[in-house]
Structure formats: C-alpha cells, structure tokens
Amino acid sequence: MCEQDTAAFVAERLAEMGIRDIRTGVGRTGVVALVRGQKRKAVGLRADMDALELEEMNRVSYRSRRPGLMHGCGHDAHVACLLGAASLLHRRRPKLPGSVKLIFQPGEEGSGGARFMIEDGVLERPQLRAVAALHVATEVDSGKIGIRRGLDTARTEDLRLVIQGATAHAARPDQGVDPIAVSSQALIAIQQFIARHTNSVDRKLVTFGMVRGGTRANVLADRVELVGTIRTLEPEGRDAILRFLKYDLRKLVGAMGARLRVTIDKDGYPPLTNDDRVVDAIEKTTRGMLGSDHVVEVPKPNLGGEDFAYFGLAGLPVAMFRLGIRDKKKGYTSPGHSATFDLDDQRVLPVGAAMMAATAMQMLAAL
C-alpha cells in the first residue's frame, strides 16, 4: 500500500473544508473523516484511492506523474467524488439526520485494504448502519447511474503456477526439459478444460497476467512462473477448476517431463452482494435528482473483483453503484485497466459527488 501522498492530500482537503474529525493511518494508509449530524445514527461512504501498475499513454496535462503508475481504473475519480460529497455534506450538517463517515480506502487493487480498515475499527465509533460506494463504469453512458440488486461481483483468487524444467542448449532441447514449451501446453489445457469440461452456464475464468522465465535466447529456461487470477460466481465452477489445477494439470505437466507447483491464495476477495435497502436508497436518489431516464439496470453480475465486499461480510447492508463515463462522441471509450483510460471530469465528477452525498442522506432517512 503506497498511498501516503494521496492520503496526505485527502486529509489536507478535508481539513480545509472545516472537517475536524479526521483520522489517518487507518488500515495502514487509509483516511477516515466524520461529518457529524444531528442524531446518533451513522452511515458510511467509501472511495478507493490506489493506482495500477500501468504506464499511462494519455497525452494530457493531468497524466500520471509517476512512471509505471496510473489511475487506470478510475480510483482518482472516486476520491474526487467523495471529497466533493464531503464538502456538500459538511455544509448541510445542521440538517443531517445523522452522521456520515467518509472512508478513503487504500489497497483495493489486490491488497485488500478494506479488510485492514475494518480490522482497525472503521465500522465503529460511531457504529455504521450501512455503507455505499461508487465505481466508474465504461459500459454505462456518461452521467447515468447503473444499479444492480443481489450478486454483483465475483469471488477472486490469486493463482501462481511454477513449471520446473531442466536447462540445456537451445540446439539440443532433447537434453533438457523446456518449461516454456510445457507452459504453453498448460495454458491451452486450462482454457480447454474450462470450455469443454465445466458447465457452460457457470460464469468463471482463469486469466494469466504475468509469465516469467528464461535468461537468454540459446538456453532452455530452468523454470517458468505464471501468475494469474481465478474468477467465479458459482461454487461448482470454482470447485471443478481447483480440482483440475491441483491434480489433472499436474499429471499433464509430468507427462512432458516437468514438475508443477500450484499456489492458490484463498485470501482473494469474496463476492459482493448488494443489499436491496441500500440499492433502494441509490435508486430513489437517482430518480429524484437526475430523473428516471438516468437509471440503468445492470442485468448481470460481472467477473470483476471488489474488496468492498468485506464491508458486507462484516454484517452491514452495502451496495455499490456504477457512475457512467462512456462518451463515444468525446472519445471516452477505453476500458478500465487500460493505459488509455480516461473520463470527462467536468461532466462525471459533479454527478458522482452529488450522488454520494444525496445517497448518504437517503440512507440516514431510511435505515
């Protein structure tokens, strides 16, 4: 978790607004602030603030200043929206029917910062009744709000395969075991297994984002490491994938003379399930503030992962809504986790800030 500068910036902006109840270092580098209302009940708003290991390709004045890092998933927009909501709520605090806890979370992209913040007591003092969050969405038109009831995002698990071979001269591969060739067969076998040996109705995938191995062109590598992710919505699909990786894939790799080590991180993110009560508050806010034509029903859960799910596992009603950013006319069409990801700040951020503030007020009134 490396959000020290961002956390300091957030704390400074909150203090400039006149918000006095600010805590830093929550869940390592998280920031928590409280806008105190007129009653004892409280709800929460969450924004994640970490970046991705991507070299930004956008040639704009506000492009990332950190080589190899960019907000390719819109987390900087989430922070801006929550800061805007903080300002709106702070100005309305004499009329707030309760308090709103502002949660600026580190480490969503793989580090599980939500869990660390919960362990540090973010849901307590005061006890929260519900938490809402937003995430920008490239599949929803700019300025519209996507909502989904029930299961929303997938269970995620990190996967690491190490295929051990034996070095030899590239001109005599028969004298060694080529783990690069074996790994290519393993990759095909995994996808073939998912496509032809699991229930086609189950929603699941295995994707590898890193492959490492070898030292030079004319030497067989001694080992290849593949690092990826497992995404599942149904437990049956997950169980089938795990069995194949642990047993059948090992046999296949062994038949080609190599050895396989499989490591699966069971501390991946749990699935996110949106609570109807919080979704009701989001939908009512959208219809009242933006109009019914700005509500977009998200028809299916997706295989993305979201550690916001930990707030739900803690026993709270939670929900995440989509803040639409797609604008074909202006060229804002790049997917999340893309080096060309961008959005129209002037159009999107005011909507997100107002939605967060108004949703918090609606939750306070309804829950």
SVG drawing of the C-alpha trace seen along z (x, -y; Angstrom):
<svg xmlns="http://www.w3.org/2000/svg" viewBox="-38 -25 62 64">
<polyline fill="none" stroke="black" stroke-width="0.4" points="0.0,0.0 1.7,-3.1 -0.9,-5.8 0.9,-8.1 0.9,-11.2 -2.7,-10.7 -3.7,-10.1 -2.0,-13.3 -3.7,-15.2 -7.1,-13.9 -6.6,-14.8 -5.5,-18.3 -8.5,-18.9 -10.9,-17.6 -9.3,-19.9 -9.6,-22.9 -13.3,-22.2 -13.5,-22.6 -14.0,-19.0 -12.3,-18.4 -12.8,-14.7 -10.1,-13.2 -8.1,-10.0 -5.1,-9.0 -3.2,-5.7 -6.4,-3.6 -5.8,-0.2 -2.2,-1.4 -2.7,-4.3 -6.4,-4.9 -8.2,-8.2 -11.5,-8.4 -13.4,-11.5 -16.8,-12.1 -19.4,-14.7 -21.4,-15.0 -25.2,-15.4 -28.0,-15.9 -28.7,-12.3 -26.6,-9.4 -27.1,-7.1 -24.4,-7.0 -23.8,-5.6 -20.7,-5.3 -19.4,-6.3 -16.3,-4.6 -13.9,-5.5 -10.8,-3.5 -7.7,-5.6 -4.9,-3.3 -3.4,-3.2 -2.5,-0.5 1.0,0.6 0.5,-0.8 2.4,-3.3 -0.2,-6.0 -0.4,-6.6 -2.7,-9.6 -1.1,-12.8 -2.9,-15.2 -1.9,-17.8 -3.2,-15.7 -1.5,-12.5 0.2,-10.5 3.5,-12.0 4.6,-8.6 6.4,-6.3 4.7,-3.0 1.6,-4.1 -1.7,-5.5 -5.3,-5.5 -6.4,-3.2 -9.5,-2.1 -10.8,-5.5 -9.9,-5.5 -8.8,-9.1 -12.3,-9.9 -13.8,-8.0 -11.6,-10.1 -12.7,-13.3 -16.3,-12.4 -16.1,-11.6 -14.2,-14.8 -17.0,-16.6 -19.6,-14.8 -17.7,-15.7 -17.9,-19.4 -21.7,-19.1 -22.4,-17.2 -20.3,-19.4 -22.2,-22.5 -25.5,-20.7 -24.6,-19.2 -27.2,-21.2 -29.9,-19.4 -28.3,-16.0 -30.4,-13.4 -27.3,-11.6 -23.6,-11.4 -21.7,-10.3 -18.4,-8.6 -16.1,-9.2 -13.9,-6.2 -10.9,-6.8 -9.5,-3.2 -6.1,-2.1 -5.1,1.1 -8.2,2.2 -6.2,3.5 -5.1,6.7 -4.0,5.7 -7.4,6.0 -7.3,2.6 -11.0,2.8 -10.2,5.7 -7.4,3.8 -9.6,0.8 -12.3,3.0 -9.7,4.5 -8.7,1.0 -12.3,0.3 -13.6,-1.8 -17.1,-0.5 -17.2,-1.5 -17.1,-4.8 -19.8,-5.5 -21.3,-2.2 -22.4,-2.3 -25.8,-1.2 -24.9,-0.9 -22.2,-1.7 -22.4,-2.8 -19.7,-3.1 -19.5,-4.0 -17.3,-2.8 -16.9,-4.4 -18.3,-2.2 -17.2,-2.3 -20.3,-0.3 -22.7,-2.9 -23.3,-6.3 -21.7,-9.3 -23.7,-10.9 -26.1,-7.9 -26.2,-5.6 -26.0,-1.8 -27.6,0.2 -27.8,3.9 -29.6,5.9 -28.1,9.1 -24.9,10.7 -22.7,8.1 -19.0,9.1 -17.1,12.4 -15.1,14.3 -11.4,13.8 -8.4,15.9 -4.7,15.3 -3.1,18.2 0.6,19.0 1.9,21.9 5.6,22.8 6.7,25.3 10.1,26.7 12.1,27.9 15.8,28.6 18.3,26.4 20.1,27.4 21.5,25.8 18.7,24.5 20.2,26.5 19.7,29.7 16.4,29.4 16.2,33.2 18.9,33.0 16.7,30.9 13.1,30.1 11.7,26.9 9.3,25.3 8.4,22.6 7.0,25.2 5.3,27.1 3.8,23.8 2.2,23.1 0.6,26.6 -0.6,25.9 -2.2,22.6 -4.1,24.2 -5.1,27.1 -6.6,24.8 -8.7,22.9 -9.7,26.1 -10.8,27.6 -12.9,24.6 -14.5,24.5 -15.2,28.2 -15.2,29.8 -17.1,27.4 -20.8,26.4 -21.1,23.8 -23.7,22.0 -21.4,21.3 -19.6,18.0 -15.9,18.4 -12.5,17.8 -8.8,18.2 -6.6,15.3 -2.8,15.0 -1.3,11.5 2.3,12.4 4.6,15.0 8.3,15.1 11.1,17.4 14.4,17.8 17.7,15.9 18.8,15.9 17.8,16.9 20.0,20.0 19.5,21.6 16.4,23.6 14.8,21.9 15.1,23.9 11.6,22.8 8.6,20.7 6.3,18.9 2.7,18.0 0.8,15.6 -2.9,15.0 -6.4,14.9 -9.4,17.2 -12.8,15.5 -16.0,17.5 -19.7,16.8 -20.9,20.4 -19.2,22.7 -19.5,25.7 -17.4,24.0 -14.8,23.0 -14.5,26.5 -14.0,28.0 -11.2,25.5 -9.4,26.1 -9.5,29.9 -8.1,29.6 -5.3,27.3 -4.3,29.4 -4.5,32.9 -5.0,33.3 -2.8,30.4 0.0,31.8 -0.3,35.1 -0.2,33.4 2.9,31.4 4.5,34.5 3.9,36.4 6.1,33.9 8.9,34.4 8.4,31.2 7.1,30.7 4.3,28.4 3.8,26.4 0.3,24.8 -0.3,22.0 -3.8,20.6 -4.3,17.6 -7.5,18.3 -7.5,14.8 -8.8,13.4 -11.9,11.2 -15.3,12.6 -18.3,12.0 -20.1,8.7 -23.8,8.8 -25.7,5.6 -28.4,5.1 -31.8,4.1 -32.2,1.5 -29.1,-0.4 -29.9,0.1 -33.4,-1.4 -31.7,-4.5 -29.4,-4.8 -32.3,-4.3 -34.6,-6.8 -31.7,-9.3 -31.1,-8.9 -34.7,-9.2 -35.2,-12.3 -32.0,-14.1 -31.3,-13.0 -34.5,-11.6 -35.8,-8.1 -34.1,-8.1 -30.7,-8.2 -31.3,-4.9 -29.6,-1.9 -30.4,1.6 -27.2,3.7 -28.6,7.1 -25.9,9.5 -23.1,9.7 -19.6,9.4 -16.4,11.3 -14.6,8.3 -13.4,8.4 -14.1,5.8 -12.9,5.8 -15.8,3.6 -17.4,7.0 -15.6,7.2 -17.9,4.4 -20.9,6.7 -19.2,9.7 -18.9,7.6 -22.7,7.8 -23.7,4.4 -26.1,3.6 -23.9,2.4 -24.2,1.6 -22.1,0.2 -23.5,-1.7 -21.9,-2.5 -21.1,-6.0 -21.3,-6.0 -18.4,-7.5 -18.8,-6.2 -18.9,-9.0 -18.3,-7.9 -18.5,-11.5 -15.8,-12.7 -13.7,-9.6 -14.0,-8.3 -14.3,-4.6 -11.2,-2.9 -11.9,0.0 -10.8,0.0 -7.2,1.3 -6.2,-0.3 -3.2,-2.6 -5.5,-5.0 -8.3,-5.0 -9.8,-8.5 -13.1,-10.2 -14.8,-13.6 -14.1,-15.2 -16.4,-18.1 -19.4,-16.0 -18.8,-13.0 -17.4,-14.2 -20.2,-16.6 -22.7,-13.8 -20.7,-11.4 -20.2,-13.8 -23.9,-14.8 -25.0,-11.2 -22.8,-10.1 -23.9,-13.0 -27.6,-12.5 -27.4,-8.7 -25.9,-9.1 -28.8,-11.4 -31.3,-9.0 -29.7,-6.1 -29.9,-8.1 -33.5,-8.8 -34.5,-5.3 -32.3,-3.0"/>
</svg>
